[in-house]
Amino acid sequence: MPVEINAQTQRCTLIEQDMRCEGAATDVRISTDDQLRMSIAELNGHRVPITEAEADALTVAGAVDDRHHVKASVSGSVI
């Protein structure tokens, strides 16, 4: 899991391979990466792909939610 959230302190840690970035949940921005077609958590310049469940948990902890829906632009697309 690339996200750890401390509910008591409202701080979180974003984890990707050998990188750990910690900060207040309110400093996290969640956005949509259109190329990857998934959510990204951004903290202190670090971007980590996350699941929708992790994105929802971060927003509950106070993260800024800038996600948008990705729409199919090609007929026959699975999305």
C-alpha positions in Angstrom: 0.0 0.0 0.0 1.6 3.3 -1.1 -0.3 5.4 1.5 -0.2 5.3 5.3 -2.6 7.5 7.2 -2.4 8.3 11.0 -6.0 9.1 11.9 -5.0 10.7 15.2 -2.5 13.1 13.9 -4.0 13.6 10.4 -0.6 13.0 8.9 0.2 10.7 6.0 3.1 9.0 4.3 3.3 8.4 0.5 5.5 5.4 -0.3 7.0 4.5 -3.7 9.8 2.0 -4.0 12.6 3.5 -1.8 10.9 7.0 -1.4 8.9 8.0 1.6 7.3 11.4 1.8 5.5 12.5 5.0 3.3 15.4 5.7 -0.1 16.7 6.8 -3.0 15.1 5.0 -4.3 18.7 4.2 -1.1 19.2 2.2 -1.9 16.2 -0.1 -3.5 16.9 -3.5 -5.2 14.1 -5.3 -5.6 14.4 -9.0 -6.3 12.3 -12.0 -3.5 11.2 -14.4 -5.2 10.9 -17.7 -2.4 8.9 -19.3 -2.4 6.3 -16.5 -6.2 6.6 -16.0 -5.8 6.5 -12.3 -5.5 8.8 -9.3 -2.2 10.4 -8.2 -1.4 11.7 -4.7 1.0 14.7 -4.7 2.9 15.8 -1.6 6.0 18.1 -1.5 6.6 17.6 -5.3 6.3 13.8 -5.1 3.6 12.0 -7.2 2.5 8.5 -6.3 -0.2 6.5 -8.1 -2.9 5.3 -5.7 -6.1 3.3 -5.7 -9.5 4.9 -5.5 -9.9 3.5 -2.0 -6.6 5.2 -0.9 -7.8 8.4 -2.6 -11.1 8.3 -0.7 -9.2 7.6 2.6 -6.9 10.6 2.0 -9.9 12.9 1.3 -11.5 11.8 4.6 -8.3 12.7 6.3 -8.4 16.2 4.7 -6.6 15.9 1.4 -7.6 18.2 -1.5 -9.6 16.2 -4.1 -9.0 17.4 -7.7 -10.0 14.2 -9.4 -12.1 14.1 -12.5 -13.7 11.3 -14.5 -11.9 10.0 -17.5 -14.3 9.6 -20.4 -13.9 7.3 -23.4 -13.0 9.2 -26.6 -12.8 6.1 -28.8 -15.9 4.0 -29.6 -15.6 0.5 -28.2 -13.5 1.7 -25.2 -14.0 -0.3 -22.0 -14.4 3.0 -20.1 
